[in-house]
Amino acid sequence: MSTMTIDDVRRILVACAGETDAAAFDGDIDSVEFEELGYDSLALMETAARIEQEYGVRIPDERVADLRTPRELVDLVNGAAARTS
């Protein structure tokens, strides 16, 4: 399994955003809160499902609710992947 990057998160967020303006994901989004990016809990659940499909890392619903930024998401996925390798 490959390591997740911020660019991977950006790609997944844009894919899951539906009609959300993709321009909101341009630039440095590492520490921008998901709420500021226009992401609600339902969109984050969709993102978590996509991550599980692509990376094989399951993020429990209660943990998804605690995630605030793309950087936290990357760190969580990469940390979980390292533990299962």
Residue frames as a rotation matrix with the C-alpha (Angstrom) as fourth column:
MET 1
0.577 0.817 0.000 0.00
0.817 -0.577 0.000 0.00
0.000 0.000 -1.000 0.00
SER 2
-0.250 -0.660 0.708 1.22
0.615 -0.673 -0.411 3.48
0.748 0.332 0.574 -0.80
THR 3
-0.629 -0.051 -0.776 1.48
0.691 -0.494 -0.527 6.37
-0.356 -0.868 0.346 1.61
MET 4
0.445 0.834 0.324 -1.35
0.891 -0.449 -0.068 8.88
0.089 0.319 -0.943 1.51
THR 5
-0.750 -0.661 0.017 -0.39
0.661 -0.750 -0.022 12.47
0.028 -0.006 1.000 0.69
ILE 6
-0.421 0.577 -0.700 -2.19
0.041 -0.758 -0.650 15.79
-0.906 -0.303 0.295 0.90
ASP 7
-0.671 0.159 -0.724 -2.64
-0.733 -0.285 0.617 15.62
-0.109 0.945 0.308 -2.88
ASP 8
-0.841 0.402 -0.363 -4.39
0.277 0.895 0.349 12.25
0.465 0.193 -0.864 -2.43
VAL 9
-0.498 0.670 -0.551 -6.70
0.668 -0.110 -0.736 13.80
-0.554 -0.734 -0.392 0.16
ARG 10
-0.529 0.270 -0.804 -7.37
-0.445 -0.895 -0.008 16.74
-0.722 0.354 0.594 -2.15
ARG 11
-0.832 0.184 -0.524 -8.29
-0.439 0.358 0.824 14.35
0.339 0.915 -0.217 -5.00
ILE 12
-0.693 0.583 -0.424 -10.62
0.659 0.751 -0.044 12.33
0.292 -0.310 -0.905 -2.76
LEU 13
-0.498 0.505 -0.705 -12.22
0.380 -0.604 -0.701 15.46
-0.780 -0.617 0.109 -1.27
VAL 14
-0.633 0.248 -0.733 -12.92
-0.672 -0.646 0.361 16.90
-0.384 0.721 0.576 -4.71
ALA 15
-0.824 0.311 -0.474 -14.35
-0.116 0.726 0.677 13.55
0.555 0.613 -0.562 -5.89
CYS 16
-0.548 0.612 -0.570 -16.63
0.828 0.494 -0.266 13.34
0.119 -0.618 -0.777 -2.83
ALA 17
-0.817 0.142 -0.560 -17.62
0.142 -0.890 -0.433 17.01
-0.560 -0.433 0.707 -2.85
GLY 18
0.053 0.873 0.484 -20.16
0.882 0.186 -0.432 16.66
-0.468 0.450 -0.761 -5.61
GLU 19
0.492 0.255 0.832 -21.10
0.729 -0.643 -0.234 20.14
0.476 0.722 -0.502 -6.75
THR 20
0.700 -0.314 -0.641 -18.87
0.375 -0.602 0.705 21.93
-0.607 -0.734 -0.304 -4.24
ASP 21
0.904 -0.400 -0.152 -16.50
-0.394 -0.638 -0.662 24.42
0.168 0.658 -0.734 -5.82
ALA 22
0.723 -0.675 -0.148 -13.25
0.669 0.737 -0.096 22.52
0.174 -0.030 0.984 -6.41
ALA 23
0.184 -0.671 0.718 -11.34
0.118 -0.711 -0.694 25.83
0.976 0.212 -0.052 -6.26
ALA 24
0.739 0.134 0.661 -11.79
-0.602 -0.310 0.736 25.74
0.304 -0.941 -0.149 -2.47
PHE 25
0.891 -0.398 0.219 -9.30
0.228 0.809 0.542 22.86
-0.393 -0.433 0.811 -2.46
ASP 26
0.582 -0.720 0.377 -6.56
0.361 -0.187 -0.914 24.78
0.729 0.668 0.151 -4.30
GLY 27
0.199 -0.612 0.766 -3.45
-0.626 -0.681 -0.381 25.88
0.754 -0.403 -0.518 -2.46
ASP 28
-0.784 -0.593 -0.186 -2.24
-0.173 0.494 -0.852 24.74
0.597 -0.635 -0.490 0.93
ILE 29
0.228 0.967 0.116 -5.13
-0.535 0.025 0.845 22.90
0.814 -0.255 0.523 2.62
ASP 30
-0.491 -0.535 -0.687 -3.05
0.182 0.708 -0.682 20.98
0.852 -0.460 -0.250 5.21
SER 31
-0.845 0.046 -0.533 -4.36
0.533 -0.009 -0.846 22.83
-0.044 -0.999 -0.017 8.22
VAL 32
-0.696 0.712 0.095 -7.59
-0.636 -0.673 0.379 24.32
0.333 0.203 0.921 6.85
GLU 33
-0.657 0.497 0.567 -10.51
-0.272 0.545 -0.793 22.92
-0.703 -0.676 -0.223 8.82
PHE 34
-0.811 0.386 0.440 -12.92
0.582 0.616 0.531 20.72
-0.066 0.686 -0.724 6.88
GLU 35
0.155 0.913 -0.376 -15.77
0.797 -0.340 -0.498 23.01
-0.583 -0.223 -0.781 7.90
GLU 36
0.015 -0.256 -0.967 -13.97
-0.240 -0.939 0.245 25.92
-0.971 0.229 -0.075 6.24
LEU 37
-0.919 -0.379 -0.106 -13.61
-0.220 0.273 0.936 23.81
-0.326 0.884 -0.335 3.11
GLY 38
-0.257 0.921 -0.292 -17.39
-0.959 -0.206 0.195 23.36
0.120 0.331 0.936 3.11
TYR 39
-0.519 -0.028 -0.855 -17.27
-0.158 0.985 0.063 19.77
0.840 0.168 -0.516 4.34
ASP 40
0.181 0.630 0.756 -19.92
-0.957 -0.064 0.282 18.40
0.226 -0.774 0.591 6.68
SER 41
-0.242 -0.298 0.923 -20.02
-0.692 0.720 0.051 15.08
-0.680 -0.626 -0.381 8.52
LEU 42
0.703 0.554 0.446 -21.84
-0.067 0.676 -0.734 13.31
-0.708 0.486 0.513 5.70
ALA 43
0.820 -0.469 -0.329 -19.16
-0.449 -0.170 -0.877 14.33
0.356 0.867 -0.350 3.18
LEU 44
-0.136 -0.907 0.399 -16.46
-0.989 0.098 -0.115 13.17
0.065 -0.410 -0.910 5.60
MET 45
0.157 0.267 0.951 -18.18
-0.387 0.902 -0.190 9.79
-0.909 -0.338 0.245 5.95
GLU 46
0.982 0.187 0.015 -18.13
-0.043 0.302 -0.952 9.47
-0.183 0.935 0.305 2.16
THR 47
0.416 -0.906 -0.084 -14.44
-0.789 -0.313 -0.529 10.41
0.453 0.286 -0.844 2.22
ALA 48
-0.180 -0.454 0.873 -13.73
-0.856 0.510 0.088 7.77
-0.485 -0.731 -0.481 4.86
ALA 49
0.603 0.466 0.648 -15.51
-0.085 0.845 -0.529 5.14
-0.794 0.264 0.548 2.75
ARG 50
0.930 -0.302 -0.209 -13.43
-0.243 -0.082 -0.966 6.10
0.275 0.950 -0.150 -0.28
ILE 51
0.063 -0.949 0.310 -10.23
-0.976 -0.124 -0.180 5.91
0.210 -0.291 -0.934 1.79
GLU 52
0.077 0.018 0.997 -11.18
-0.535 0.844 0.026 2.44
-0.841 -0.535 0.075 2.98
GLN 53
0.917 0.312 0.250 -11.70
0.050 0.531 -0.846 1.34
-0.396 0.788 0.471 -0.63
GLU 54
0.794 -0.606 -0.050 -8.44
-0.275 -0.284 -0.919 2.82
0.543 0.743 -0.392 -1.88
TYR 55
-0.102 -0.920 0.378 -6.14
-0.761 -0.173 -0.625 2.36
0.641 -0.351 -0.683 1.12
GLY 56
0.021 0.168 -0.986 -7.71
0.251 0.953 0.168 -0.46
0.968 -0.251 -0.022 3.10
VAL 57
-0.934 -0.309 -0.181 -7.84
0.268 -0.266 -0.926 1.69
0.238 -0.913 0.331 6.22
ARG 58
0.071 0.996 -0.055 -11.14
0.692 -0.010 0.721 1.78
0.718 -0.090 -0.690 8.08
ILE 59
-0.890 -0.247 0.384 -11.82
-0.053 -0.779 -0.624 4.98
0.453 -0.576 0.680 10.00
PRO 60
-0.499 0.738 -0.453 -14.47
0.866 0.405 -0.295 4.47
-0.034 -0.540 -0.841 12.72
ASP 61
0.208 0.711 0.672 -17.40
0.681 -0.599 0.422 6.90
0.702 0.369 -0.608 12.51
GLU 62
0.876 0.143 -0.462 -16.60
0.463 -0.521 0.717 8.45
-0.138 -0.841 -0.522 15.89
ARG 63
-0.093 -0.976 -0.198 -13.02
0.654 -0.210 0.726 9.11
-0.750 -0.062 0.658 14.75
VAL 64
-0.348 0.052 0.936 -14.23
0.869 -0.358 0.343 10.68
0.353 0.932 0.079 11.50
ALA 65
0.676 0.715 0.178 -16.26
0.567 -0.659 0.494 13.15
0.470 -0.233 -0.851 13.57
ASP 66
0.671 -0.481 -0.564 -13.09
0.433 -0.365 0.825 14.15
-0.602 -0.797 -0.037 15.48
LEU 67
-0.228 -0.807 0.544 -11.01
0.944 -0.048 0.325 14.92
-0.236 0.588 0.773 12.39
ARG 68
0.431 0.363 -0.826 -10.59
0.318 -0.918 -0.237 18.64
-0.844 -0.160 -0.511 11.80
THR 69
0.318 -0.427 -0.847 -8.03
-0.744 -0.666 0.055 19.04
-0.587 0.612 -0.529 8.98
PRO 70
0.846 -0.075 -0.528 -6.65
-0.389 0.591 -0.707 17.19
0.366 0.803 0.470 5.95
ARG 71
-0.200 -0.979 0.032 -3.30
-0.700 0.120 -0.704 16.87
0.686 -0.163 -0.709 7.76
GLU 72
-0.290 0.175 0.941 -5.00
-0.842 0.421 -0.338 15.01
-0.455 -0.890 0.025 10.65
LEU 73
0.769 0.638 0.043 -6.62
-0.513 0.656 -0.554 12.71
-0.382 0.404 0.831 8.10
VAL 74
0.507 -0.677 -0.533 -3.31
-0.479 0.294 -0.827 11.97
0.717 0.674 -0.175 6.33
ASP 75
-0.464 -0.734 0.496 -1.57
-0.812 0.130 -0.568 11.29
0.352 -0.667 -0.657 9.65
LEU 76
0.079 0.593 0.801 -4.36
-0.776 0.541 -0.324 8.98
-0.625 -0.597 0.503 10.79
VAL 77
0.919 0.312 -0.242 -4.41
-0.392 0.643 -0.659 6.94
-0.050 0.700 0.713 7.56
ASN 78
0.281 -0.893 -0.352 -0.63
-0.474 0.190 -0.860 6.68
0.834 0.408 -0.370 7.31
GLY 79
-0.438 -0.400 0.805 -0.33
-0.898 0.141 -0.418 5.76
0.054 -0.905 -0.421 11.00
ALA 80
0.415 0.676 0.609 -2.97
-0.631 0.696 -0.343 3.04
-0.655 -0.242 0.715 10.66
ALA 81
0.877 -0.119 -0.466 -1.32
-0.356 0.492 -0.794 1.72
0.324 0.862 0.389 7.50
ALA 82
-0.107 -0.992 0.063 2.07
-0.727 0.035 -0.686 1.56
0.678 -0.120 -0.725 9.22
ARG 83
-0.276 0.063 0.959 0.60
-0.879 0.388 -0.278 -0.49
-0.390 -0.920 -0.051 12.07
THR 84
0.667 0.627 0.403 -0.89
-0.397 0.756 -0.520 -3.05
-0.630 0.187 0.753 9.68
SER 85
0.608 -0.502 -0.615 2.22
-0.663 0.105 -0.741 -3.44
0.437 0.858 -0.269 7.51
